[in-house]
Amino acid sequence: MTSDLMNIPGIGVRMSNHLIKAGFPTIASLRGHSPEDIYAADCLAQGLGEGELDRCVLYTYRLAVTYANHNGELPADKQNWWDWKD
């Protein structure tokens, strides 16, 4: 399954499917949500406990939510998922 999520830098087929399964099937569905809550929903959707997915997934969701909330714009120094680490 594909969606417009793959327009977000760092979101490919696998991450898109994670988001869809967690209840976030489009860029618009990410708007206004906390990346931490999306990460928690993804953990549960994967049958894992909270925080059991690789933290890189959370960093990707931070980028994705910012992208969604700012109409596809990202800060110049935050273009990659690894730029969103703790």
N, C-alpha and C positions, 0 to 999 in steps of 0.2 A: 504494500500500500504506500502510495506517495501522497504528499501534500505540499502546501506552500512552505511548510517548515524547512524544507531543504533549501530555501532561499537564504536562510540564516547561515552566516559563516560558521563552520564547524559542525553543522547538522547535516549528516548524511542519511542514508536509508536506515541504518541501525538506530541512530539516536531519534530519528523521526518516528520510528515504530515504538520506541520506548515512550516518547511523549504521547503518542496516540493512545497507547495502552493505558497510560496513566490518566487519560481524560483530557488531554490538551491536543486536539487534532489540527489546529491551525495557529498561525501567528496571532490572530486576533484573540484566540482563547488564552494566550499567555499574558495578555495585557492586564495590569493591575494585580497580578499574583506574585507572591514571594517566591524567589528561586528555591529557597529552603523548603517551602511547602510543596513545590513541584517535585523536588528531589525526594522528599518523604513519600509523596504519592507514587513516584516511580519505584521506590524501594518496595512498597506494599504491592504494587501491581506485578512486580517481578517475584513476589513470594518471599521477599527478604525482610529482615528487621530494619528498622530505621537506621540509616547511616551505613548499611552494609554494602551499598554500591560504591565503586571507586569514587573518590572525591573529585576526580576530573569531570565526572558527570555533573556535579554541583557547579563547578566552574563554568561548564558549558551552558548550564541553565541560567547562570548570572548574565552571561553574554546574551543569550536568547531573549530573556525578559527585557533587558535594556534595549535590544534591537526592536522588540515588539512595542515597547512603551514610547520609543522615539522615532517611529515611522521609518525604521531601517537605518537609522543613523547610530553610529558607535563613536565613542571618543577616539581621537587619533592614536592614543597610546593604549587602546584596549580593543584591538582588532582580532585577537586570537583568544581561544579559551584559556590558555595558560596565563594570560594577562589578568585573569580574574581570580587568581589564587588568593588564599587567606594571607 
